[in-house]
Structure formats: structure tokens, C-alpha cells
Amino acid sequence: MVAAVLVALAPLSAHSASNTVRAVEEFHHICLAEGPDFLRMSQDAYGRDWELLAEVAFDDLAPIANPDMVRVWLTTKPDGGLPAGTIIAFTEASLDGKPVHTCTLALPHIDPGEFQKAFFTRTDAEKISEERSSAEVNRLYILMVSGRQQFVRMVLPTSSTSGKPLIVASSIMRRDIVEKNGTNE
């Protein structure tokens, strides 16, 4: 009986891991590979039929408080590796007096442990800080992608988090680096 249950559940866990790897690939493609880019993300939003949301929908998820400019979208149905209900956002902000661009994916229904594992398999990220609370773990990483230094802020729910927790993964990149590489408007 136990063996039958394990066999029946095996495809579910493999499917879940596959979805997580696809979500990490989407994060890499949308936010890391070319860096945060408003024009490209707007074109993706139009082409992939993401729903535009009010800026206030992103207030609690923004990687840097009080951004100067925000654009937020929502997937209303599964889209590639993004589960339905994914929030995608671009911001312009200031960090230590320097202009930065950010790109964020808030992913529902993704296993946090599997996401971290797939993220480390995909990138050369190095953790540089961590803050813990009863509801979440907030980590900051540094990594090189396409020859550019970027930061990734990852907010992961703890096991005691109730409701529908989100994994929030954000790339943060100095604006002058984005513009130097020609990936911004």
C-alpha cells in the first residue's frame, strides 16, 4: 500500500520540481539575462497578455522602498514557466543615492526549497546578507550575469507562513550599467 502511494505521488513531485525549474528559468530570462529593462518588459507584457495592475499592488513587494517609477503586471493564467497569479514588476529607484532598476517576480505555488536549489544550479550567486522573521527569510545575493554585476533579493516564506505564500525574487542593477549595455530605452 505504501509503495503504491509513493509511486502515485512520484509524478507530482517531479512535476512540481519541473515547474520550479521553469519558474527559475523565467526569472533568469525576464530579470537577469538582460537586466531590468522597462521597454523589453512592456513588450513582453503585451505579447504574453499580462494584465496591467495599479502600482499600489506592488507596495509590499518592492525590493527598494519608495521607488520613483513602478509598472506592475499579473499573469491571469499559467504563462510558460510562470504560474497563474504571478506578479511581475519593473521599478526605477535610488539606492544609496544611486539610480537603480529592479525587476521582480512574485511567484505563487512554488516550493521555496526547490526554487533556491534551482536558482543556485542556474547561477553563480553568492549570499551576502540574510534577515529572518517568523514569516519570511529575506536574502541578498550578488552574481554576475552576461558580464554584469547584479544583486538579487529573494524573500522566501518560512514553513510557519499561513495562507498562500509567495516567493519574491528581484534583480537590482545600477542604472548606468543597464544603459551602458544598451538594454534600456
mmCIF file of the C-alpha atoms, coordinates in Angstrom:
data_MODEL
# 
_entry.id   MODEL 
# 
loop_
_atom_site.group_PDB 
_atom_site.id 
_atom_site.type_symbol 
_atom_site.label_atom_id 
_atom_site.label_alt_id 
_atom_site.label_comp_id 
_atom_site.label_asym_id 
_atom_site.label_entity_id 
_atom_site.label_seq_id 
_atom_site.pdbx_PDB_ins_code 
_atom_site.Cartn_x 
_atom_site.Cartn_y 
_atom_site.Cartn_z 
_atom_site.occupancy 
_atom_site.B_iso_or_equiv 
_atom_site.pdbx_formal_charge 
_atom_site.auth_seq_id 
_atom_site.auth_comp_id 
_atom_site.auth_asym_id 
_atom_site.auth_atom_id 
_atom_site.pdbx_PDB_model_num 
ATOM 1   C CA . MET A 1 1   ? 0.000  0.000  0.000   1.00 0.00 ? 1   MET A CA 1 
ATOM 2   C CA . VAL A 1 2   ? 2.757  2.471  0.973   1.00 0.00 ? 2   VAL A CA 1 
ATOM 3   C CA . ALA A 1 3   ? 4.651  1.618  -2.214  1.00 0.00 ? 3   ALA A CA 1 
ATOM 4   C CA . ALA A 1 4   ? 1.544  2.314  -4.306  1.00 0.00 ? 4   ALA A CA 1 
ATOM 5   C CA . VAL A 1 5   ? 1.089  5.722  -2.669  1.00 0.00 ? 5   VAL A CA 1 
ATOM 6   C CA . LEU A 1 6   ? 4.766  6.608  -3.249  1.00 0.00 ? 6   LEU A CA 1 
ATOM 7   C CA . VAL A 1 7   ? 4.547  5.574  -6.895  1.00 0.00 ? 7   VAL A CA 1 
ATOM 8   C CA . ALA A 1 8   ? 1.361  7.611  -7.322  1.00 0.00 ? 8   ALA A CA 1 
ATOM 9   C CA . LEU A 1 9   ? 2.954  10.713 -5.755  1.00 0.00 ? 9   LEU A CA 1 
ATOM 10  C CA . ALA A 1 10  ? 6.247  10.491 -7.671  1.00 0.00 ? 10  ALA A CA 1 
ATOM 11  C CA . PRO A 1 11  ? 4.926  12.204 -10.829 1.00 0.00 ? 11  PRO A CA 1 
ATOM 12  C CA . LEU A 1 12  ? 3.513  15.024 -8.694  1.00 0.00 ? 12  LEU A CA 1 
ATOM 13  C CA . SER A 1 13  ? 6.848  15.807 -7.055  1.00 0.00 ? 13  SER A CA 1 
ATOM 14  C CA . ALA A 1 14  ? 8.678  15.520 -10.390 1.00 0.00 ? 14  ALA A CA 1 
ATOM 15  C CA . HIS A 1 15  ? 6.080  17.819 -11.958 1.00 0.00 ? 15  HIS A CA 1 
ATOM 16  C CA . SER A 1 16  ? 6.479  20.278 -9.083  1.00 0.00 ? 16  SER A CA 1 
ATOM 17  C CA . ALA A 1 17  ? 10.273 20.288 -9.441  1.00 0.00 ? 17  ALA A CA 1 
ATOM 18  C CA . SER A 1 18  ? 9.893  20.791 -13.206 1.00 0.00 ? 18  SER A CA 1 
ATOM 19  C CA . ASN A 1 19  ? 7.566  23.771 -12.622 1.00 0.00 ? 19  ASN A CA 1 
ATOM 20  C CA . THR A 1 20  ? 10.069 25.247 -10.178 1.00 0.00 ? 20  THR A CA 1 
ATOM 21  C CA . VAL A 1 21  ? 12.955 24.916 -12.640 1.00 0.00 ? 21  VAL A CA 1 
ATOM 22  C CA . ARG A 1 22  ? 10.787 26.601 -15.287 1.00 0.00 ? 22  ARG A CA 1 
ATOM 23  C CA . ALA A 1 23  ? 9.984  29.437 -12.851 1.00 0.00 ? 23  ALA A CA 1 
ATOM 24  C CA . VAL A 1 24  ? 13.708 29.970 -12.175 1.00 0.00 ? 24  VAL A CA 1 
ATOM 25  C CA . GLU A 1 25  ? 14.349 29.995 -15.934 1.00 0.00 ? 25  GLU A CA 1 
ATOM 26  C CA . GLU A 1 26  ? 11.630 32.648 -16.340 1.00 0.00 ? 26  GLU A CA 1 
ATOM 27  C CA . PHE A 1 27  ? 13.225 34.750 -13.572 1.00 0.00 ? 27  PHE A CA 1 
ATOM 28  C CA . HIS A 1 28  ? 16.602 34.391 -15.266 1.00 0.00 ? 28  HIS A CA 1 
ATOM 29  C CA . HIS A 1 29  ? 15.169 35.310 -18.684 1.00 0.00 ? 29  HIS A CA 1 
ATOM 30  C CA . ILE A 1 30  ? 12.936 38.202 -17.593 1.00 0.00 ? 30  ILE A CA 1 
ATOM 31  C CA . CYS A 1 31  ? 15.042 39.769 -14.833 1.00 0.00 ? 31  CYS A CA 1 
ATOM 32  C CA . LEU A 1 32  ? 18.658 38.611 -15.028 1.00 0.00 ? 32  LEU A CA 1 
ATOM 33  C CA . ALA A 1 33  ? 19.845 37.760 -18.553 1.00 0.00 ? 33  ALA A CA 1 
ATOM 34  C CA . GLU A 1 34  ? 19.381 41.243 -19.989 1.00 0.00 ? 34  GLU A CA 1 
ATOM 35  C CA . GLY A 1 35  ? 18.956 43.056 -16.695 1.00 0.00 ? 35  GLY A CA 1 
ATOM 36  C CA . PRO A 1 36  ? 15.895 45.050 -15.699 1.00 0.00 ? 36  PRO A CA 1 
ATOM 37  C CA . ASP A 1 37  ? 14.600 46.751 -18.856 1.00 0.00 ? 37  ASP A CA 1 
ATOM 38  C CA . PHE A 1 38  ? 11.320 48.678 -18.944 1.00 0.00 ? 38  PHE A CA 1 
ATOM 39  C CA . LEU A 1 39  ? 10.817 48.625 -22.716 1.00 0.00 ? 39  LEU A CA 1 
ATOM 40  C CA . ARG A 1 40  ? 11.538 44.893 -23.081 1.00 0.00 ? 40  ARG A CA 1 
ATOM 41  C CA . MET A 1 41  ? 9.322  44.026 -20.109 1.00 0.00 ? 41  MET A CA 1 
ATOM 42  C CA . SER A 1 42  ? 6.495  46.178 -21.513 1.00 0.00 ? 42  SER A CA 1 
ATOM 43  C CA . GLN A 1 43  ? 6.793  44.364 -24.845 1.00 0.00 ? 43  GLN A CA 1 
ATOM 44  C CA . ASP A 1 44  ? 6.765  41.006 -23.036 1.00 0.00 ? 44  ASP A CA 1 
ATOM 45  C CA . ALA A 1 45  ? 3.680  42.098 -21.092 1.00 0.00 ? 45  ALA A CA 1 
ATOM 46  C CA . TYR A 1 46  ? 1.857  42.986 -24.299 1.00 0.00 ? 46  TYR A CA 1 
ATOM 47  C CA . GLY A 1 47  ? 2.997  39.884 -26.191 1.00 0.00 ? 47  GLY A CA 1 
ATOM 48  C CA . ARG A 1 48  ? 2.298  37.493 -23.334 1.00 0.00 ? 48  ARG A CA 1 
ATOM 49  C CA . ASP A 1 49  ? -1.037 39.099 -22.403 1.00 0.00 ? 49  ASP A CA 1 
ATOM 50  C CA . TRP A 1 50  ? -0.117 40.094 -18.852 1.00 0.00 ? 50  TRP A CA 1 
ATOM 51  C CA . GLU A 1 51  ? -2.712 42.232 -17.110 1.00 0.00 ? 51  GLU A CA 1 
ATOM 52  C CA . LEU A 1 52  ? -1.583 45.719 -16.065 1.00 0.00 ? 52  LEU A CA 1 
ATOM 53  C CA . LEU A 1 53  ? -2.106 46.381 -12.331 1.00 0.00 ? 53  LEU A CA 1 
ATOM 54  C CA . ALA A 1 54  ? -2.167 49.534 -10.242 1.00 0.00 ? 54  ALA A CA 1 
ATOM 55  C CA . GLU A 1 55  ? 1.179  50.476 -8.662  1.00 0.00 ? 55  GLU A CA 1 
ATOM 56  C CA . VAL A 1 56  ? -0.299 50.021 -5.189  1.00 0.00 ? 56  VAL A CA 1 
ATOM 57  C CA . ALA A 1 57  ? -0.454 46.255 -5.884  1.00 0.00 ? 57  ALA A CA 1 
ATOM 58  C CA . PHE A 1 58  ? 3.336  46.224 -5.585  1.00 0.00 ? 58  PHE A CA 1 
ATOM 59  C CA . ASP A 1 59  ? 3.859  48.360 -2.454  1.00 0.00 ? 59  ASP A CA 1 
ATOM 60  C CA . ASP A 1 60  ? 4.619  45.480 -0.087  1.00 0.00 ? 60  ASP A CA 1 
ATOM 61  C CA . LEU A 1 61  ? 6.738  43.566 -2.613  1.00 0.00 ? 61  LEU A CA 1 
ATOM 62  C CA . ALA A 1 62  ? 9.094  46.295 -3.876  1.00 0.00 ? 62  ALA A CA 1 
ATOM 63  C CA . PRO A 1 63  ? 12.761 45.381 -3.320  1.00 0.00 ? 63  PRO A CA 1 
ATOM 64  C CA . ILE A 1 64  ? 13.597 49.038 -2.633  1.00 0.00 ? 64  ILE A CA 1 
ATOM 65  C CA . ALA A 1 65  ? 11.182 51.238 -0.683  1.00 0.00 ? 65  ALA A CA 1 
ATOM 66  C CA . ASN A 1 66  ? 9.649  54.314 -2.285  1.00 0.00 ? 66  ASN A CA 1 
ATOM 67  C CA . PRO A 1 67  ? 10.520 53.689 -5.940  1.00 0.00 ? 67  PRO A CA 1 
ATOM 68  C CA . ASP A 1 68  ? 10.371 56.655 -8.335  1.00 0.00 ? 68  ASP A CA 1 
ATOM 69  C CA . MET A 1 69  ? 8.585  54.700 -11.076 1.00 0.00 ? 69  MET A CA 1 
ATOM 70  C CA . VAL A 1 70  ? 6.674  51.419 -10.981 1.00 0.00 ? 70  VAL A CA 1 
ATOM 71  C CA . ARG A 1 71  ? 4.991  49.250 -13.606 1.00 0.00 ? 71  ARG A CA 1 
ATOM 72  C CA . VAL A 1 72  ? 3.205  46.075 -12.455 1.00 0.00 ? 72  VAL A CA 1 
ATOM 73  C CA . TRP A 1 73  ? 1.643  43.179 -14.376 1.00 0.00 ? 73  TRP A CA 1 
ATOM 74  C CA . LEU A 1 74  ? -0.183 39.962 -13.447 1.00 0.00 ? 74  LEU A CA 1 
ATOM 75  C CA . THR A 1 75  ? -0.432 36.595 -15.168 1.00 0.00 ? 75  THR A CA 1 
ATOM 76  C CA . THR A 1 76  ? -4.078 35.573 -15.068 1.00 0.00 ? 76  THR A CA 1 
ATOM 77  C CA . LYS A 1 77  ? -3.315 32.093 -16.421 1.00 0.00 ? 77  LYS A CA 1 
ATOM 78  C CA . PRO A 1 78  ? -0.163 29.956 -16.499 1.00 0.00 ? 78  PRO A CA 1 
ATOM 79  C CA . ASP A 1 79  ? 2.340  31.514 -18.905 1.00 0.00 ? 79  ASP A CA 1 
ATOM 80  C CA . GLY A 1 80  ? 5.400  29.499 -19.847 1.00 0.00 ? 80  GLY A CA 1 
ATOM 81  C CA . GLY A 1 81  ? 7.091  28.840 -16.507 1.00 0.00 ? 81  GLY A CA 1 
ATOM 82  C CA . LEU A 1 82  ? 5.036  31.450 -14.652 1.00 0.00 ? 82  LEU A CA 1 
ATOM 83  C CA . PRO A 1 83  ? 2.119  30.146 -12.597 1.00 0.00 ? 83  PRO A CA 1 
ATOM 84  C CA . ALA A 1 84  ? -1.220 31.947 -12.785 1.00 0.00 ? 84  ALA A CA 1 
ATOM 85  C CA . GLY A 1 85  ? -1.216 34.781 -10.283 1.00 0.00 ? 85  GLY A CA 1 
ATOM 86  C CA . THR A 1 86  ? 2.450  35.727 -10.794 1.00 0.00 ? 86  THR A CA 1 
ATOM 87  C CA . ILE A 1 87  ? 3.147  39.412 -10.261 1.00 0.00 ? 87  ILE A CA 1 
ATOM 88  C CA . ILE A 1 88  ? 5.838  40.924 -12.497 1.00 0.00 ? 88  ILE A CA 1 
ATOM 89  C CA . ALA A 1 89  ? 7.191  44.403 -11.802 1.00 0.00 ? 89  ALA A CA 1 
ATOM 90  C CA . PHE A 1 90  ? 9.766  46.913 -13.009 1.00 0.00 ? 90  PHE A CA 1 
ATOM 91  C CA . THR A 1 91  ? 10.892 49.858 -10.874 1.00 0.00 ? 91  THR A CA 1 
ATOM 92  C CA . GLU A 1 92  ? 13.268 52.780 -11.011 1.00 0.00 ? 92  GLU A CA 1 
ATOM 93  C CA . ALA A 1 93  ? 14.538 53.716 -7.571  1.00 0.00 ? 93  ALA A CA 1 
ATOM 94  C CA . SER A 1 94  ? 17.509 55.099 -5.652  1.00 0.00 ? 94  SER A CA 1 
ATOM 95  C CA . LEU A 1 95  ? 19.822 53.013 -3.532  1.00 0.00 ? 95  LEU A CA 1 
ATOM 96  C CA . ASP A 1 96  ? 22.452 54.858 -1.508  1.00 0.00 ? 96  ASP A CA 1 
ATOM 97  C CA . GLY A 1 97  ? 21.833 57.889 -3.732  1.00 0.00 ? 97  GLY A CA 1 
ATOM 98  C CA . LYS A 1 98  ? 22.470 55.969 -6.962  1.00 0.00 ? 98  LYS A CA 1 
ATOM 99  C CA . PRO A 1 99  ? 19.748 55.226 -9.535  1.00 0.00 ? 99  PRO A CA 1 
ATOM 100 C CA . VAL A 1 100 ? 18.867 51.547 -9.946  1.00 0.00 ? 100 VAL A CA 1 
ATOM 101 C CA . HIS A 1 101 ? 16.422 49.491 -11.939 1.00 0.00 ? 101 HIS A CA 1 
ATOM 102 C CA . THR A 1 102 ? 14.713 46.456 -10.470 1.00 0.00 ? 102 THR A CA 1 
ATOM 103 C CA . CYS A 1 103 ? 12.783 43.551 -11.903 1.00 0.00 ? 103 CYS A CA 1 
ATOM 104 C CA . THR A 1 104 ? 10.652 41.399 -9.617  1.00 0.00 ? 104 THR A CA 1 
ATOM 105 C CA . LEU A 1 105 ? 8.683  38.184 -9.925  1.00 0.00 ? 105 LEU A CA 1 
ATOM 106 C CA . ALA A 1 106 ? 6.317  37.257 -7.080  1.00 0.00 ? 106 ALA A CA 1 
ATOM 107 C CA . LEU A 1 107 ? 5.610  33.581 -7.659  1.00 0.00 ? 107 LEU A CA 1 
ATOM 108 C CA . PRO A 1 108 ? 2.708  31.702 -6.016  1.00 0.00 ? 108 PRO A CA 1 
ATOM 109 C CA . HIS A 1 109 ? 2.523  27.921 -5.689  1.00 0.00 ? 109 HIS A CA 1 
ATOM 110 C CA . ILE A 1 110 ? 6.290  27.346 -5.968  1.00 0.00 ? 110 ILE A CA 1 
ATOM 111 C CA . ASP A 1 111 ? 8.242  25.341 -3.401  1.00 0.00 ? 111 ASP A CA 1 
ATOM 112 C CA . PRO A 1 112 ? 10.791 27.685 -1.745  1.00 0.00 ? 112 PRO A CA 1 
ATOM 113 C CA . GLY A 1 113 ? 13.412 24.978 -1.159  1.00 0.00 ? 113 GLY A CA 1 
ATOM 114 C CA . GLU A 1 114 ? 13.211 23.747 -4.741  1.00 0.00 ? 114 GLU A CA 1 
ATOM 115 C CA . PHE A 1 115 ? 13.339 27.326 -6.029  1.00 0.00 ? 115 PHE A CA 1 
ATOM 116 C CA . GLN A 1 116 ? 16.558 28.038 -4.126  1.00 0.00 ? 116 GLN A CA 1 
ATOM 117 C CA . LYS A 1 117 ? 18.110 24.782 -5.327  1.00 0.00 ? 117 LYS A CA 1 
ATOM 118 C CA . ALA A 1 118 ? 17.234 25.521 -8.968  1.00 0.00 ? 118 ALA A CA 1 
ATOM 119 C CA . PHE A 1 119 ? 18.425 29.143 -8.568  1.00 0.00 ? 119 PHE A CA 1 
ATOM 120 C CA . PHE A 1 120 ? 21.847 28.002 -7.338  1.00 0.00 ? 120 PHE A CA 1 
ATOM 121 C CA . THR A 1 121 ? 22.078 25.393 -10.096 1.00 0.00 ? 121 THR A CA 1 
ATOM 122 C CA . ARG A 1 122 ? 21.341 28.130 -12.672 1.00 0.00 ? 122 ARG A CA 1 
ATOM 123 C CA . THR A 1 123 ? 23.519 30.956 -11.285 1.00 0.00 ? 123 THR A CA 1 
ATOM 124 C CA . ASP A 1 124 ? 26.781 31.654 -9.502  1.00 0.00 ? 124 ASP A CA 1 
ATOM 125 C CA . ALA A 1 125 ? 25.012 33.673 -6.792  1.00 0.00 ? 125 ALA A CA 1 
ATOM 126 C CA . GLU A 1 126 ? 26.787 34.315 -3.514  1.00 0.00 ? 126 GLU A CA 1 
ATOM 127 C CA . LYS A 1 127 ? 24.759 35.199 -0.415  1.00 0.00 ? 127 LYS A CA 1 
ATOM 128 C CA . ILE A 1 128 ? 25.893 38.474 1.161   1.00 0.00 ? 128 ILE A CA 1 
ATOM 129 C CA . SER A 1 129 ? 23.202 39.015 3.791   1.00 0.00 ? 129 SER A CA 1 
ATOM 130 C CA . GLU A 1 130 ? 20.170 37.430 5.437   1.00 0.00 ? 130 GLU A CA 1 
ATOM 131 C CA . GLU A 1 131 ? 17.376 38.613 7.718   1.00 0.00 ? 131 GLU A CA 1 
ATOM 132 C CA . ARG A 1 132 ? 14.838 36.272 9.313   1.00 0.00 ? 132 ARG A CA 1 
ATOM 133 C CA . SER A 1 133 ? 11.401 36.795 10.806  1.00 0.00 ? 133 SER A CA 1 
ATOM 134 C CA . SER A 1 134 ? 8.690  34.347 11.795  1.00 0.00 ? 134 SER A CA 1 
ATOM 135 C CA . ALA A 1 135 ? 7.005  34.775 8.380   1.00 0.00 ? 135 ALA A CA 1 
ATOM 136 C CA . GLU A 1 136 ? 9.907  35.049 5.932   1.00 0.00 ? 136 GLU A CA 1 
ATOM 137 C CA . VAL A 1 137 ? 13.597 34.854 5.157   1.00 0.00 ? 137 VAL A CA 1 
ATOM 138 C CA . ASN A 1 138 ? 14.983 37.820 3.239   1.00 0.00 ? 138 ASN A CA 1 
ATOM 139 C CA . ARG A 1 139 ? 18.317 37.145 1.482   1.00 0.00 ? 139 ARG A CA 1 
ATOM 140 C CA . LEU A 1 140 ? 20.541 39.311 -0.664  1.00 0.00 ? 140 LEU A CA 1 
ATOM 141 C CA . TYR A 1 141 ? 22.846 37.741 -3.252  1.00 0.00 ? 141 TYR A CA 1 
ATOM 142 C CA . ILE A 1 142 ? 25.446 39.083 -5.650  1.00 0.00 ? 142 ILE A CA 1 
ATOM 143 C CA . LEU A 1 143 ? 26.096 37.465 -9.005  1.00 0.00 ? 143 LEU A CA 1 
ATOM 144 C CA . MET A 1 144 ? 27.450 38.003 -12.498 1.00 0.00 ? 144 MET A CA 1 
ATOM 145 C CA . VAL A 1 145 ? 25.096 37.509 -15.430 1.00 0.00 ? 145 VAL A CA 1 
ATOM 146 C CA . SER A 1 146 ? 26.073 38.308 -19.019 1.00 0.00 ? 146 SER A CA 1 
ATOM 147 C CA . GLY A 1 147 ? 29.190 40.073 -17.733 1.00 0.00 ? 147 GLY A CA 1 
ATOM 148 C CA . ARG A 1 148 ? 27.211 42.411 -15.456 1.00 0.00 ? 148 ARG A CA 1 
ATOM 149 C CA . GLN A 1 149 ? 27.168 42.501 -11.680 1.00 0.00 ? 149 GLN A CA 1 
ATOM 150 C CA . GLN A 1 150 ? 23.662 42.279 -10.261 1.00 0.00 ? 150 GLN A CA 1 
ATOM 151 C CA . PHE A 1 151 ? 22.086 41.848 -6.885  1.00 0.00 ? 151 PHE A CA 1 
ATOM 152 C CA . VAL A 1 152 ? 19.195 39.505 -6.223  1.00 0.00 ? 152 VAL A CA 1 
ATOM 153 C CA . ARG A 1 153 ? 16.874 39.980 -3.278  1.00 0.00 ? 153 ARG A CA 1 
ATOM 154 C CA . MET A 1 154 ? 14.953 36.817 -2.504  1.00 0.00 ? 154 MET A CA 1 
ATOM 155 C CA . VAL A 1 155 ? 12.128 36.721 0.023   1.00 0.00 ? 155 VAL A CA 1 
ATOM 156 C CA . LEU A 1 156 ? 11.079 33.200 0.932   1.00 0.00 ? 156 LEU A CA 1 
ATOM 157 C CA . PRO A 1 157 ? 8.206  32.199 3.188   1.00 0.00 ? 157 PRO A CA 1 
ATOM 158 C CA . THR A 1 158 ? 9.025  30.183 6.288   1.00 0.00 ? 158 THR A CA 1 
ATOM 159 C CA . SER A 1 159 ? 7.352  26.864 6.908   1.00 0.00 ? 159 SER A CA 1 
ATOM 160 C CA . SER A 1 160 ? 5.126  28.543 9.501   1.00 0.00 ? 160 SER A CA 1 
ATOM 161 C CA . THR A 1 161 ? 3.720  31.027 6.962   1.00 0.00 ? 161 THR A CA 1 
ATOM 162 C CA . SER A 1 162 ? -0.011 30.560 6.510   1.00 0.00 ? 162 SER A CA 1 
ATOM 163 C CA . GLY A 1 163 ? -2.198 31.410 3.551   1.00 0.00 ? 163 GLY A CA 1 
ATOM 164 C CA . LYS A 1 164 ? -0.819 31.465 0.028   1.00 0.00 ? 164 LYS A CA 1 
ATOM 165 C CA . PRO A 1 165 ? 2.826  32.446 0.435   1.00 0.00 ? 165 PRO A CA 1 
ATOM 166 C CA . LEU A 1 166 ? 4.784  33.959 -2.437  1.00 0.00 ? 166 LEU A CA 1 
ATOM 167 C CA . ILE A 1 167 ? 8.423  33.641 -3.381  1.00 0.00 ? 167 ILE A CA 1 
ATOM 168 C CA . VAL A 1 168 ? 9.575  37.138 -4.277  1.00 0.00 ? 168 VAL A CA 1 
ATOM 169 C CA . ALA A 1 169 ? 12.730 37.272 -6.416  1.00 0.00 ? 169 ALA A CA 1 
ATOM 170 C CA . SER A 1 170 ? 14.089 40.648 -7.539  1.00 0.00 ? 170 SER A CA 1 
ATOM 171 C CA . SER A 1 171 ? 17.103 41.693 -9.558  1.00 0.00 ? 171 SER A CA 1 
ATOM 172 C CA . ILE A 1 172 ? 18.659 45.045 -8.695  1.00 0.00 ? 172 ILE A CA 1 
ATOM 173 C CA . MET A 1 173 ? 21.094 46.715 -11.060 1.00 0.00 ? 173 MET A CA 1 
ATOM 174 C CA . ARG A 1 174 ? 22.667 50.152 -11.221 1.00 0.00 ? 174 ARG A CA 1 
ATOM 175 C CA . ARG A 1 175 ? 21.004 52.169 -13.962 1.00 0.00 ? 175 ARG A CA 1 
ATOM 176 C CA . ASP A 1 176 ? 24.283 53.271 -15.554 1.00 0.00 ? 176 ASP A CA 1 
ATOM 177 C CA . ILE A 1 177 ? 25.267 49.610 -16.066 1.00 0.00 ? 177 ILE A CA 1 
ATOM 178 C CA . VAL A 1 178 ? 21.912 48.826 -17.684 1.00 0.00 ? 178 VAL A CA 1 
ATOM 179 C CA . GLU A 1 179 ? 22.227 51.829 -20.027 1.00 0.00 ? 179 GLU A CA 1 
ATOM 180 C CA . LYS A 1 180 ? 25.921 51.133 -20.798 1.00 0.00 ? 180 LYS A CA 1 
ATOM 181 C CA . ASN A 1 181 ? 24.995 47.663 -22.022 1.00 0.00 ? 181 ASN A CA 1 
ATOM 182 C CA . GLY A 1 182 ? 22.307 49.114 -24.282 1.00 0.00 ? 182 GLY A CA 1 
ATOM 183 C CA . THR A 1 183 ? 19.431 47.171 -22.779 1.00 0.00 ? 183 THR A CA 1 
ATOM 184 C CA . ASN A 1 184 ? 17.338 50.106 -21.737 1.00 0.00 ? 184 ASN A CA 1 
ATOM 185 C CA . GLU A 1 185 ? 15.194 52.536 -23.675 1.00 0.00 ? 185 GLU A CA 1 
# 
